[in-house]
Structures are given as C-alpha cells and as structure tokens.
Amino acid sequence: MSQLLIEIFSEEIPARMQQGGARDLERMASDAFKKAGLTWESLTTYGGPRRLTLVVEGLPAATPDLNEELKGPKTSAPAQALEGFLRKTGLTQDQLVERDGVYYAQVSQKGRATTEVVAETLDHIFHTMSWPKSQRWGSGSFRWVRPIHRIIALFDGAVIPYALDLGSTIGGEGKKIVASNVTEGHRFMGAGQPFEVTDFADYRTKLERNFVVLSFEDRKAKVLDGAKAVCAAKGLELVDDIGLLDEVAGLAEWPTPILGDMDPQFLALPPEVVRLSMKVHQKYFAVSQPGAEGLAPHYVVVANVEAADRGKALAAGNTKVLSARLNDARFFWEEDQKVGFDKWNEKLSGVTFHAKLGTMAERVERIAKLAAEIAPLVGADAAEAEKAARLSKADLASGMVGEFPELQGIMGGYYARLAGQPDAIADAIRDHYKPQGPSDSVPTAPLTVAIALADKIDTLVGFFAIDEKPTGSKDPYALRRAALGTIRLVEASDVRMPLMTAILNGLAAIAVGAQKSGFTHIQEGEKIFDVNKIDIKPFVSKDRFILYGILDKETAELGSVSIEDQREYLGGEIVVPSLLAFFADRLTVLLRDQGQRHDLVAAVFALGDDDLVRIVSRVEALSGFLATDDGANLLAGYKRASNILKAEEKKGALPSGEVSTSMANQPTEEVALANATATADAAVNMALETEDFAAAMTALAALRAPVDAFFNGVMVNSDVAEERDNRLKLLVQVREVMGRVADFGQIAG
C-alpha cells in the first residue's frame, strides 16, 4: 500500500474559501476513487492561505480486476434494447449468455494503474470544482480561485505524470503546469528557494522549517496560544472571538500575535463599537483587564512574520490605522447624539423595506401594533411595548449603524439610554433582533420578548403574504431564522400565543398599512385582494388576544367577524396553512436537534393545534409514553385497529352509534375493552382540559392490556352482522380516544 500526496500551490486564497475548498477536494477525490474501485486507509485534506493539500494513505498500486455479470434485456425485447445493451458492455450478441429468456453479459476488465486514476481525478477536480469566485490569468481560459503556480503529485514517492492545461492562448498553444515534487515555503521568511519533498512527512517537516503551518487547527492553536501569552505577559486577558480566530487562521501561514497599544480615550466609546471596528476593518482581537469591566487600551494583531524587533514597528503602524478608524467611529457617536430618534424615524419614511410591503416606517407601525397586542400575553405593558417598538428601528438611520450595520439594535439601546428612556425600553431595543442564530442567547424580559416576537411575526407574515417563501437552499429574507427565533422565544418564555391568531394579526396589520399608504391591492399567490373593500375594526377575542375585524363593505355590515371570515378576506386561507406548516418544519428541526423524533412532531401538529408551548409539551409526553412497553404495544394495537377500519372504509361508511356491552354471548374481552375505552375517554378529556399530557398518556396506557386481549380473543369480522358492527364501532372509539392525544397513524413503528 502506498501514499498519495497532492498539493495545489497558488496565490493567496481568501480565508473564507479555504476550508470549503479543502472539503470539496476531499469529497471529489474520495468520490472519484470509490467510483474507480480504490480503497484506502485514510484521506485527509488541508486548506491554507496559499495551498490546498491532499494526502491519502494505504492506496493500492492499481484498481482491482473487474469480473461481473450484467443483466440485459429479455430475448423478446425490441432490437433497440439489445443494441443499447451491447453498446454499454462493448460486446457482440454472440458473446452474450441466454438464461431463462434473458440476455446476460460476462464483463471482465483489467485493473488500471492508480496513477492513471489520480491524473484523471486531478483533471476533473481542476475543471469542475466550484468556487464562490474564480478568475482567469494570463491569456488562458482556465479558471481557479487564484492563479496556480505549482502542483505536487506524488505516489509512493514518484511524480505522477500530469500536466494542467491552462487553456489556449491568443496565437499560440496553451500554457501547462506540470506536476512535480517541488513546493515553496513562506513568501517572506522561507529559504527563498523552492524545495523538493519525498512524502507527506518530509513535506510537512520542510514546510515547518520554512515557516508554514499546514493545518488549519494548528494555526488556530498558534494564534490563540500566542495571543494569550502576549496578553498574560502584560497582565491582560484576551477577549475570545471564535469567528475572528477562524478568519485570521486563514490569513497567515506563520501566525505571530503581537500586542499593540490603543489611545485610552477611545474607551469612552461603547465596547461593541471598539471591538467591531477592530474586528471588521483590522482583524484585531480586543483585550480586557482581569476583573474589570469593559476593554483595556490594547489589542492583539496577528502578523504573518516574526519581526526582528518583536513587532514593535508593526504594532506602532497598526495603532495609527486603528486610531484613524476609531476617530471615525467617535465622530459618528457624537453626531448621532445630536440627531435623535424623531429625526431618524422621519428618515425611515423614505427607506423602502420591500416594494410590496411598504417603507421601513410602515413596518415600524405594524410592529408597534403587534407588540402592543402581544404584550399582555408575555406580562408586558401594552403602551410601553408600543413605545419601545416605535423606537426599535430608528438607529437604522443613524451614522454609526450606517457604518457598522452589525450594530443595529445595539446602538439603539445606547442612544435610548442617553435620551433618558427607561432601561427596559433600552434593553428591548438592543435585544429585539435576538435570537439571530442557534448559538445566540434568547431574551426573556417581557418587553423585549413582545417586540422580538412582533418583529419576527411581521417578517414572516409579510413575506409569506407576497409569496416570497424560502425555496430549497435559498432563503434571502432569513425566514427560517425568523421562525426558529419565534419558536425559541415562545418556548423560553412559555408564551401562550396561538400562531394562527398571530398570523391573522400580521395580515390585518399589512392591510391597514396598505390602506394608509394608498395601495389598492394585496396579491397573495394568484389571488388579489382589493384593500379598499376592507374595513378594519379592532376588537378583543375570548382569549384576550386583540384581533381585527375584517369586513367586505359590499357584503357585510360593520361588526366583529370570525377568524374564518378574516382568513377569507385577507387571504389567510392560503397564508395561514402554509405558514403553520413552515413553523411545523422548523419545530421539527429544533426538536430533532434536541433528540426528539420528527414523526412525533407531525403526529401532534396533525391535531391542528397551533400553541407552540402545548405542542412541545405533547411531543415530550408522547416521546416518554412510546418509550415504555405499554406505549410501544398500544401503538401496534392502534395500527392493527386502524388497518382494519381503513379496509372497511373502502367498502363503505363505518357503523356509528353507541357500543353495546349487553349482547348475547358477547366475549368478555370485548366488554372489557368497551369499559376501558369509556374510562380512558373521560380521563383523557380531563387531562387535556388541564394540559396534563403525562396524565393523558397514563390514561392511554390503561388501554394496552384490554386492546391486546381483544385482538387475541375476539374476531372482528364476525359472520353475525350485529357483532361485526359493534366491534367496528368499538375500534372507532379506540381510534378516536387515542386520536385526541396525537395522530398515532403518523408515528413510525
């Protein structure tokens, strides 16, 4: 068994593309080798600033000989089928074997040298690997992420015959890069000359000698350990930043952390501003003083060289650049405080949120109304929620957020405090975008939760209403993130908010905004709603959630209308089910990540419940129940009963009415199941009324033994029609009782 070493040496690859390139190289190489019949012990790739490397251990010298029998068409098949089979196998008809009226081909193929397979694989990779951005160079037509200078291709220590054709040139032949055993070290600190390598161990050792750390993880460790060391030497602590660590590990082949000084006056700026300015523009790490709040007047820059003066000159130069950046930030900070929320909100009237959803100011109006309605459900004051929501997007028009969009919300929180707003409102403005990802914290302050939910619901309802839903891997408006954020907020704060009601509120708010803006129609899929025919009147429903009465002026009188009517007038009959299904999908993903089965979520959602807290409780109780012997056996009994009933339904309507327990010669197992079902029915209803889902499962567990006994001792399809009908009615009752807890038909097993 031999070792394969491949290196693609190029100009600097963008840090964000290196690890993706390494993964693609691994995938494409392994797929090609498997297809060729090659096996190996290990296959590893490395991505760095100037090279992609592949090393495969334990490759055979050649692919195995192939001997297989291929089944062809029937002897009675059309001539075209036989001709196609012959082309596929490369044989003639007299070489085929006929057996049981079918043609078979015995195909034998000699194994190929591994070097041939590798050369073909390399060519395939070079010409088909997809990069986010690629370029041509010289006058050739070949494209790669950056210009390639060298290729190492070694198998068992010998160079593989391969040349990459860079494409035709104007008026001449194309330039080629011929594979060799030669590479280069660090651009500045290396030996200055290319060097030869014999295998991977030699390659890695010589790269280290020439100041190149091959492994991404090793470079990260070198950055982190070095940064902590230079901080510790001055009694400081490094402020962790995983994203920045990943980025700088892709910027330097020989990362060397250096501690720099910052003018202390800049610490008067919000720490988020200082950190972001250092991170986005300069790729610096922030530094703190142990035991002290805020940042220290220092930073860590990662150089790609080891300077003779230990980085003093580098640090001085970087400090000048950082000071210029922070001076700009300080200018925005000071100027923003002279403007204020009123003028920022005025500017939002001229900012388009979406062509079909109006301006950002109109979006703020919708969020404010929704936040006021949601507030009582989360324990917040409605007026305070509406006020905070009206201030929540104002900082989008500020100079600081214009320079650093990542600070939206955060700067609004700071400016609100400076303007004398209460801490609760400032915190709500700061945190209402959360959670923005699976690792982001979930706010629990009632006022913040109200605005965060209103913000996300408006986003979801708005884009679903104009048919801008996520498709496949595309989600330009981050609707999956908004739905997942909504679920996490509801779950963390135990918010009892029916989703359908919230969706209809969002649709109503969009209709209100359309009327105020002079729009005449809302388009939902293929349906068009004339908003001038809609009158909107607020009222409070029985569950205390404020709704809007939507009325068609031509067909209805003023007054409150039902949810069904709202769905009809607003297009909710399209938006509501599709958005509920979207939430179900996101909840399934979330619970699956927590170890729950996806079919259990489907079984609960099938009941039509749209209370996320209740749904999660049902799923957890159902999961625990099915993990018991009673649950597993009752599920089997349910499926048996369901199959019988489905077969009978195909013949006609199932019998209905009360189940008799006093028929002549009635089996005791039938009577016992009827009594147990009646008892379980009452217990399940009581448990569901109080949302004690564990008790509901306990009630169902009591059905396990009588269901088993019934199927073991009673024949459902009796020759006596009266007996058969009574037993079918009993199975219908069992299905209905269990169906109040979950749709067990959707559960696998």
C-alpha positions in Angstrom: 0.0 0.0 0.0 1.3 3.5 -1.0 0.8 7.1 -0.1 -0.6 9.8 -2.4 0.4 13.4 -1.9 -1.2 16.3 -3.8 -0.6 20.0 -3.3 -2.1 22.8 -5.3 0.1 25.9 -4.7 -1.4 29.2 -5.7 -1.7 32.9 -4.9 -3.4 33.8 -1.6 -6.8 32.1 -1.3 -9.5 34.2 0.6 -9.7 32.9 4.2 -13.5 32.3 3.9 -12.9 29.9 1.0 -10.0 27.8 2.3 -11.8 25.3 4.4 -14.7 24.9 1.9 -12.1 24.3 -0.8 -10.4 21.6 1.4 -13.8 19.9 2.0 -14.6 19.9 -1.7 -11.2 18.5 -2.5 -11.8 15.7 -0.1 -15.3 14.9 -1.3 -14.4 15.0 -5.0 -11.3 12.9 -4.6 -13.0 10.2 -2.4 -15.9 10.0 -4.8 -13.6 9.5 -7.8 -11.5 6.9 -6.0 -14.6 5.0 -4.8 -16.0 5.0 -8.3 -12.7 3.6 -9.7 -12.8 0.8 -7.1 -9.9 2.1 -5.0 -9.7 1.6 -1.2 -7.6 3.5 1.3 -6.8 3.7 5.0 -7.1 7.4 5.5 -7.8 10.5 3.3 -7.1 14.0 4.7 -7.1 17.5 3.2 -5.6 20.8 4.4 -6.6 24.3 3.4 -4.3 27.3 3.9 -3.6 30.8 2.6 -1.6 29.6 -0.4 -2.2 25.8 -0.8 -4.7 23.0 -0.8 -3.2 19.7 0.2 -4.5 16.1 -0.1 -2.8 13.1 1.5 -4.1 9.5 1.1 -2.6 6.6 3.0 -2.9 3.0 2.0 -3.8 3.2 -1.7 -3.1 0.1 -3.8 -0.9 0.3 -6.9 -3.8 -0.5 -9.2 -7.6 -0.8 -9.2 -8.9 -4.4 -8.8 -9.7 -6.5 -11.8 -13.4 -6.4 -12.7 -15.4 -9.5 -13.3 -19.1 -9.1 -13.1 -22.3 -10.4 -14.8 -24.7 -7.7 -16.1 -28.3 -8.5 -16.7 -29.6 -7.3 -20.1 -33.0 -7.2 -21.9 -35.3 -10.1 -22.5 -34.7 -12.1 -25.6 -38.1 -10.9 -26.8 -37.3 -7.2 -26.2 -37.1 -4.8 -29.2 -33.9 -4.8 -31.2 -33.1 -1.3 -29.9 -32.9 -2.5 -26.3 -30.4 -5.2 -27.3 -28.3 -2.7 -29.3 -28.1 -0.4 -26.3 -27.0 -3.2 -24.0 -24.3 -4.2 -26.5 -23.0 -0.7 -26.7 -23.0 -0.5 -22.9 -21.0 -3.7 -22.5 -18.8 -3.4 -25.6 -19.7 -7.0 -26.6 -21.3 -8.6 -29.6 -24.5 -10.6 -29.4 -22.7 -14.0 -29.8 -20.7 -13.1 -26.6 -23.9 -12.8 -24.5 -25.3 -15.7 -22.5 -29.0 -16.5 -22.6 -30.7 -17.8 -19.5 -34.4 -18.1 -18.8 -35.2 -15.9 -21.7 -32.9 -13.1 -20.6 -29.5 -11.9 -22.0 -26.5 -11.7 -19.6 -23.1 -10.3 -20.3 -19.9 -11.5 -18.6 -17.7 -8.4 -18.3 -14.1 -8.6 -17.4 -11.8 -5.6 -17.1 -8.2 -5.5 -16.1 -7.3 -3.2 -13.3 -5.8 0.2 -14.0 -2.8 1.8 -12.5 -3.7 4.1 -9.6 -1.6 6.9 -11.1 -3.9 6.9 -14.2 -6.9 7.3 -11.9 -5.2 10.1 -9.9 -4.3 12.0 -13.1 -7.9 11.8 -14.3 -9.2 12.8 -10.9 -7.0 15.8 -10.7 -8.1 17.0 -14.1 -11.7 16.5 -13.1 -11.2 18.5 -9.9 -9.4 21.3 -11.6 -12.1 21.7 -14.2 -15.2 21.2 -12.1 -14.6 22.4 -8.6 -16.9 25.3 -7.8 -15.6 28.4 -6.0 -17.7 31.3 -4.8 -15.5 33.4 -7.0 -12.8 32.4 -9.5 -10.6 34.1 -12.0 -8.6 33.6 -15.2 -5.0 34.8 -15.6 -2.7 35.4 -18.4 -4.4 34.8 -21.8 -5.7 31.3 -20.9 -9.3 30.2 -20.4 -8.8 28.1 -17.3 -10.4 29.4 -14.0 -9.4 28.8 -10.4 -9.9 30.7 -7.2 -6.5 32.3 -7.6 -3.6 31.8 -10.1 -1.9 28.4 -9.6 1.9 28.3 -9.6 2.8 24.7 -8.8 1.3 21.2 -8.4 2.8 18.4 -6.3 1.6 14.9 -7.4 3.5 12.1 -5.7 2.5 8.4 -5.5 4.8 6.1 -3.5 7.5 8.8 -3.7 7.4 9.1 -7.5 6.0 12.0 -9.5 2.7 11.2 -11.3 2.7 12.2 -15.0 0.2 15.0 -15.1 0.0 18.5 -16.6 -2.7 21.0 -16.1 -3.7 22.8 -19.3 -4.5 26.4 -18.6 -6.3 26.8 -21.9 -5.5 28.2 -25.3 -3.6 31.5 -25.6 -4.0 34.0 -28.4 -2.0 33.0 -31.4 -0.3 30.0 -29.7 -0.6 26.8 -27.6 -1.9 26.8 -24.1 0.4 27.0 -21.1 0.7 24.0 -18.9 1.6 23.4 -15.3 3.5 20.1 -15.0 3.2 18.2 -11.7 6.4 17.8 -9.8 7.7 17.1 -6.3 8.6 20.8 -5.7 6.9 23.4 -3.5 7.7 26.7 -1.7 7.6 27.9 1.9 6.7 31.2 3.5 6.6 34.1 1.0 8.9 36.2 3.1 10.5 34.0 5.8 11.1 30.9 3.7 14.5 29.8 2.4 13.9 31.8 -0.7 14.2 28.8 -3.0 11.7 26.1 -3.9 12.5 22.7 -2.4 11.8 19.0 -3.2 9.8 16.7 -1.0 9.6 12.9 -0.9 6.5 12.1 1.0 4.0 13.8 3.4 6.2 13.6 6.5 9.0 15.2 4.6 6.6 17.7 3.1 5.2 18.8 6.4 8.6 18.9 8.1 10.1 21.1 5.4 7.1 23.4 5.4 7.6 23.9 9.2 11.3 24.7 8.6 10.2 27.3 6.0 7.7 28.9 8.4 4.4 27.4 7.1 1.9 25.8 9.5 0.0 23.4 7.3 -3.0 22.5 9.5 -5.8 25.0 10.0 -6.4 23.7 13.5 -2.7 24.1 14.3 -2.7 27.7 13.0 -5.7 28.4 15.2 -3.9 27.0 18.2 -0.8 29.0 17.4 -2.9 32.2 17.2 -4.8 31.5 20.4 -1.8 30.4 22.5 0.3 33.2 21.2 -2.3 35.9 21.8 -3.0 34.7 25.3 0.7 34.6 26.0 1.4 38.2 24.9 -1.6 39.3 26.9 -0.5 37.4 30.0 2.9 39.0 29.8 1.3 42.3 30.4 -1.3 41.1 33.0 -4.1 41.2 30.4 -6.7 38.8 29.1 -7.7 38.1 25.5 -11.4 38.7 24.6 -12.5 35.4 22.9 -13.8 35.7 19.4 -14.2 32.4 17.6 -15.3 33.9 14.3 -12.2 36.2 14.2 -10.0 33.3 15.2 -11.1 31.3 12.3 -10.6 34.2 9.9 -7.1 35.1 11.0 -6.0 31.5 10.9 -6.7 31.7 7.2 -4.8 34.9 6.7 -1.3 33.9 7.9 0.9 30.8 7.2 3.0 31.6 10.2 0.7 33.5 12.5 2.5 35.6 15.1 0.4 37.5 17.6 1.6 41.0 18.7 0.2 43.2 21.5 -0.4 46.8 20.5 -1.5 49.8 22.4 -4.6 51.9 21.9 -5.3 55.5 22.9 -7.3 55.1 26.2 -9.7 58.0 25.2 -11.4 55.6 22.7 -12.6 53.5 25.6 -15.3 56.1 26.1 -17.0 54.6 23.0 -19.3 51.7 23.5 -17.2 48.5 23.7 -19.2 46.9 20.9 -18.1 49.8 18.6 -14.4 49.4 19.6 -14.5 45.7 19.1 -16.3 45.8 15.8 -14.1 48.5 14.4 -11.0 46.4 15.3 -12.5 43.2 14.0 -14.2 44.3 10.7 -11.6 46.6 9.4 -8.3 45.5 11.1 -8.8 41.9 12.2 -7.6 42.7 15.7 -8.6 40.9 18.9 -9.9 43.0 21.8 -8.2 42.8 25.2 -9.5 43.2 28.7 -8.2 43.8 32.2 -8.8 40.8 34.6 -11.6 41.5 37.0 -12.5 44.8 35.3 -15.5 45.7 33.2 -15.1 46.8 29.6 -12.0 46.7 27.4 -8.3 47.6 28.1 -6.5 50.1 25.9 -4.7 47.4 24.0 -5.3 45.0 21.1 -3.7 41.9 19.6 -2.8 41.9 15.9 -1.8 38.6 14.1 1.2 39.2 11.8 2.4 36.8 9.2 6.1 37.3 10.1 8.4 37.2 13.0 9.9 40.6 13.1 13.4 41.3 14.5 12.1 44.0 16.8 9.4 41.6 18.1 6.7 43.5 16.3 7.2 47.0 17.8 7.2 48.7 14.4 4.2 46.6 13.2 2.3 47.5 16.4 3.0 51.2 16.0 1.8 51.2 12.4 -1.3 49.3 13.3 -2.1 51.7 16.2 -2.1 54.6 13.8 -4.5 52.9 11.5 -6.7 51.9 14.4 -6.8 55.4 15.8 -8.0 56.7 12.4 -10.8 54.1 12.4 -11.8 54.8 15.9 -11.8 58.6 15.3 -14.4 58.0 12.6 -16.4 55.9 15.0 -16.2 58.6 17.6 -17.4 61.2 15.1 -20.5 59.1 14.3 -21.1 58.5 18.0 -21.0 62.2 18.8 -23.0 63.3 15.7 -25.7 60.7 16.3 -26.4 62.1 19.8 -27.2 65.5 18.2 -29.9 64.0 15.9 -32.1 61.7 18.0 -34.9 59.3 17.5 -37.5 61.7 16.0 -35.4 62.6 13.0 -34.3 59.1 12.5 -37.9 57.8 12.4 -38.7 60.5 9.9 -35.9 59.3 7.7 -37.4 55.8 7.8 -40.3 57.0 5.8 -38.0 57.3 2.8 -36.5 53.8 3.3 -38.2 51.0 1.4 -38.4 47.8 3.4 -39.8 45.9 0.4 -41.6 47.2 -2.7 -44.7 45.1 -1.9 -44.5 45.7 1.9 -44.0 49.4 2.1 -41.4 51.6 3.8 -39.5 50.9 7.0 -41.7 53.4 8.8 -44.8 51.4 7.8 -43.1 48.3 9.0 -42.4 50.0 12.4 -46.1 50.9 12.6 -47.1 47.3 12.1 -44.6 46.0 14.6 -45.8 48.6 17.2 -49.4 47.4 16.9 -48.4 43.8 17.1 -46.2 44.4 20.0 -49.0 46.1 21.9 -51.2 43.1 21.3 -48.7 40.5 22.2 -47.5 42.4 25.4 -50.3 41.2 27.7 -49.6 37.6 26.8 -46.0 37.9 28.0 -46.6 40.0 31.0 -45.5 43.4 29.5 -47.4 46.7 29.4 -49.0 47.3 26.0 -48.4 51.0 25.9 -44.7 50.5 26.8 -44.3 47.8 24.2 -45.8 50.1 21.5 -43.5 52.9 22.5 -40.4 50.7 22.5 -41.3 49.2 19.1 -41.7 52.7 17.6 -38.1 53.3 18.7 -36.7 49.9 17.8 -35.7 50.5 14.2 -34.7 54.2 14.4 -31.0 53.5 14.7 -31.0 52.1 11.2 -30.9 55.8 10.1 -28.0 56.6 12.4 -24.5 57.3 11.2 -23.0 54.6 13.4 -25.3 51.8 12.1 -24.8 53.1 8.6 -21.0 52.4 9.1 -21.5 49.3 11.1 -24.8 47.5 10.2 -23.9 44.7 12.6 -24.6 47.2 15.5 -28.3 47.6 14.6 -30.3 47.4 17.8 -27.2 47.6 20.0 -26.7 51.3 19.2 -30.4 52.0 19.5 -30.1 50.7 23.1 -27.2 53.0 23.9 -28.9 56.0 22.3 -32.1 55.3 24.1 -30.4 55.3 27.5 -28.6 58.6 26.6 -32.0 60.0 25.7 -33.4 59.2 29.1 -35.5 56.2 28.2 -36.1 53.5 30.9 -33.7 50.6 31.0 -36.4 48.1 30.0 -37.1 50.0 26.8 -33.4 50.4 26.0 -32.9 46.7 26.6 -35.8 45.8 24.4 -34.4 48.0 21.5 -31.0 46.4 22.0 -32.1 42.8 22.1 -35.2 42.6 19.8 -33.3 41.1 16.9 -32.4 38.1 19.1 -32.1 35.2 18.7 -30.3 35.5 15.4 -28.9 32.0 15.3 -28.8 28.7 17.1 -26.0 29.8 19.3 -27.5 33.2 20.1 -29.0 33.9 23.5 -32.8 34.1 23.9 -34.1 37.2 25.7 -36.7 36.6 28.4 -37.5 40.1 29.6 -41.3 40.5 28.9 -41.0 43.8 27.0 -38.1 42.5 24.8 -40.0 39.3 24.1 -43.1 41.2 22.9 -41.1 43.3 20.4 -38.9 40.5 19.3 -42.0 38.3 18.5 -43.8 41.2 16.8 -40.7 41.8 14.6 -40.3 38.2 13.6 -44.0 37.6 13.0 -44.3 40.7 10.8 -41.4 39.5 8.8 -42.8 36.0 8.3 -46.4 37.0 7.6 -45.3 39.8 5.2 -43.1 37.7 3.0 -45.4 34.7 3.0 -48.3 37.1 2.1 -46.4 38.3 -1.0 -45.3 34.8 -1.9 -41.6 35.3 -1.1 -41.2 31.9 0.7 -37.9 30.1 1.1 -37.2 27.6 -1.6 -34.7 24.8 -1.3 -31.4 26.2 0.0 -32.4 29.8 -0.8 -33.8 32.0 2.0 -32.9 35.6 1.1 -35.0 37.1 3.8 -33.8 34.7 6.6 -37.4 33.4 7.2 -36.2 30.1 8.6 -34.1 32.0 11.1 -37.2 34.2 12.0 -39.4 31.2 12.5 -36.8 29.4 14.6 -36.3 32.6 16.6 -40.1 32.8 17.2 -40.2 29.2 18.4 -37.3 29.7 20.8 -38.8 32.9 22.2 -42.1 31.3 22.8 -40.5 28.2 24.4 -38.2 30.1 26.6 -40.9 32.5 27.9 -43.7 30.0 27.9 -45.8 32.3 25.8 -49.4 31.0 25.2 -49.9 32.6 21.8 -51.9 30.7 19.1 -49.9 31.0 15.9 -53.0 31.3 13.6 -54.2 34.3 15.6 -50.8 36.0 15.4 -50.6 35.3 11.7 -54.0 36.9 11.1 -53.0 39.9 13.2 -50.0 40.3 10.9 -52.1 40.1 7.8 -54.6 42.6 9.2 -51.7 45.0 10.0 -50.5 44.7 6.4 -54.0 45.5 5.2 -54.1 48.6 7.4 -50.8 49.7 6.2 -51.8 49.2 2.6 -54.9 51.4 3.1 -52.9 54.2 4.8 -50.3 54.1 2.1 -52.8 54.4 -0.8 -52.1 50.9 -2.1 -55.2 49.4 -3.7 -54.4 45.7 -3.8 -52.6 42.9 -1.9 -51.6 40.0 -4.0 -51.4 36.6 -2.4 -50.3 33.9 -4.8 -52.8 34.1 -7.6 -55.4 35.9 -5.5 -55.7 39.7 -5.5 -57.5 41.5 -2.6 -58.9 45.0 -3.0 -58.0 46.7 0.2 -60.5 49.5 -0.4 -63.3 46.9 0.1 -61.9 46.0 3.5 -62.9 47.8 6.7 -60.8 47.2 9.8 -62.2 47.4 13.3 -60.2 46.3 16.4 -61.8 44.1 19.0 -60.7 41.6 21.7 -61.3 37.9 21.3 -62.2 35.5 24.0 -58.6 34.5 24.6 -57.7 38.2 25.2 -55.6 38.4 22.0 -56.6 41.5 20.1 -57.7 40.8 16.6 -59.0 42.9 13.7 -62.5 42.6 12.3 -62.2 42.4 8.6 -65.3 43.1 6.6 -66.2 43.3 2.9 -68.1 46.6 2.7 -70.2 45.4 -0.2 -71.5 42.2 1.5 -71.3 42.7 5.3 -72.3 45.2 8.0 -69.8 46.7 10.4 -69.0 44.5 13.4 -66.7 41.8 14.6 -66.3 38.8 12.4 -64.9 35.3 12.9 -61.4 34.1 12.3 -62.7 32.1 9.3 -64.0 35.3 7.8 -60.7 37.1 8.4 -58.9 34.2 6.7 -61.2 34.6 3.7 -60.9 38.4 3.3 -57.2 38.6 3.9 -56.0 35.6 2.0 -55.4 33.8 5.3 -56.8 30.6 3.8 -53.5 30.5 1.8 -51.1 32.2 4.2 -52.2 30.5 7.5 -51.8 26.8 6.5 -48.5 27.4 4.6 -47.0 29.4 7.4 -48.2 26.9 10.0 -46.6 24.1 8.0 -43.4 26.2 7.9 -43.4 26.5 11.7 -44.0 22.8 12.0 -41.0 22.1 9.8 -38.8 24.5 11.9 -40.1 23.0 15.2 -39.3 19.5 13.8 -35.7 20.6 13.1 -35.3 22.1 16.5 -36.8 19.2 18.4 -34.8 16.7 16.3 -31.6 18.5 17.3 -32.8 18.0 20.9 -33.2 14.3 20.3 -36.9 14.1 19.6 -38.3 12.1 16.6 -39.7 14.0 13.7 -42.7 11.8 13.3 -43.9 12.7 16.8 -44.0 16.4 15.9 -46.0 15.5 12.8 -48.4 13.4 14.9 -49.1 16.3 17.3 -49.3 19.0 14.6 -51.8 16.9 12.7 -54.3 17.7 15.5 -54.5 21.3 14.3 -53.0 22.7 17.5 -51.0 26.0 16.9 -50.0 26.7 20.5 -46.2 26.0 20.4 -45.8 25.6 24.2 -48.6 23.0 24.2 -47.3 21.2 21.1 -43.8 20.8 22.7 -45.4 19.5 25.9 -47.4 17.0 23.9 -44.4 15.8 22.0 -42.3 15.3 25.2 -45.1 13.4 26.9 -45.7 11.3 23.7 -42.0 10.5 23.4 -41.9 9.3 27.0 -45.0 7.2 26.6 -43.8 5.5 23.4 -40.5 4.6 25.1 -42.4 2.3 27.5 -43.7 -1.2 26.7 -47.3 -0.1 27.2 -46.7 2.7 24.6 -45.0 0.6 22.0 -47.6 -2.3 22.3 -50.5 0.1 22.3 -49.1 1.8 19.1 -49.0 -1.7 17.5 -52.6 -2.3 18.6 -53.7 1.1 17.2 -52.1 0.4 13.8 -53.9 -3.0 13.7 -57.2 -1.4 14.5 -56.5 1.4 12.0 -55.8 -1.0 9.2 -59.0 -2.9 9.9 -61.0 0.3 9.8 -59.3 1.6 6.7 -60.1 -1.7 4.9 -63.8 -1.4 6.0 -64.0 2.3 4.9 -63.1 1.3 1.4 -66.2 -0.9 1.3 -68.4 1.9 2.6 -69.2 4.0 5.7 -68.3 2.6 9.1 -71.1 1.8 11.5 -71.9 4.6 14.0 -73.6 4.8 17.4 -73.2 3.5 20.9 -71.2 0.4 21.6 -73.3 -2.3 23.2 -71.9 -4.3 26.2 -75.0 -6.5 26.8 -75.2 -8.6 23.6 -75.9 -12.3 23.8 -72.7 -14.4 24.1 -70.6 -11.3 24.0 -66.9 -12.1 24.7 -65.6 -10.7 28.0 -62.6 -9.2 26.1 -65.0 -7.1 24.1 -66.9 -5.8 27.1 -63.6 -5.1 29.0 -62.3 -3.1 26.1 -65.5 -1.1 25.8 -65.5 -0.3 29.5 -61.7 0.6 29.4 -62.3 2.8 26.4 -65.1 4.7 28.2 -62.9 5.2 31.3 -59.9 6.3 29.2 -62.1 8.7 27.2 -63.2 10.5 30.4 -59.6 10.5 31.8 -58.1 11.8 28.6 -60.6 14.6 28.2 -60.0 15.7 31.8 -56.2 15.6 31.3 -56.3 17.5 28.0 -58.5 20.1 29.6 -55.8 20.8 32.2 -53.0 20.2 29.7 -51.7 17.4 31.9 -50.3 15.4 28.9 -48.5 12.9 31.2 -51.8 12.0 32.7 -53.3 11.6 29.2 -50.6 9.2 28.3 -51.2 7.3 31.6 -54.9 7.0 30.7 -54.0 5.6 27.3 -51.6 3.1 28.9 -54.5 1.5 30.6 -55.9 0.5 27.2 -52.8 -1.6 26.3 -53.9 -4.8 28.1 -57.6 -4.8 27.0 -56.6 -4.0 23.4 -54.1 -6.9 23.4 -56.7 -9.2 24.9 -59.4 -8.1 22.4 -57.3 -8.9 19.4 -56.2 -12.2 20.9 -59.6 -13.4 21.8 -62.2 -11.7 19.5 -62.7 -12.0 15.8 -63.7 -8.5 14.5 -65.2 -9.7 11.2 -67.8 -11.9 12.7 -70.3 -13.7 10.4 -73.0 -12.1 12.5 -73.6 -8.6 11.2 -74.6 -7.2 14.5 -71.5 -8.5 16.3 -69.2 -7.2 13.5 -70.8 -3.7 13.5 -70.5 -3.5 17.3 -66.8 -4.4 17.2 -66.1 -2.0 14.4 -67.8 0.8 16.4 -65.6 -0.2 19.4 -62.4 0.1 17.3 -63.6 3.5 16.0 -63.9 4.6 19.7 -60.4 3.4 20.5 -59.0 5.3 17.5 -60.9 8.5 18.4 -59.8 8.4 22.1 -56.2 7.9 21.1 -56.6 10.5 18.3 -57.3 13.2 20.8 -53.8 12.9 22.1 -51.9 12.6 18.8 -52.4 11.2 15.3 -50.8 7.8 16.0 -51.1 6.9 12.4 -48.2 9.3 11.6 -45.9 7.6 14.1 -43.4 5.1 12.7 -43.2 1.7 14.3 
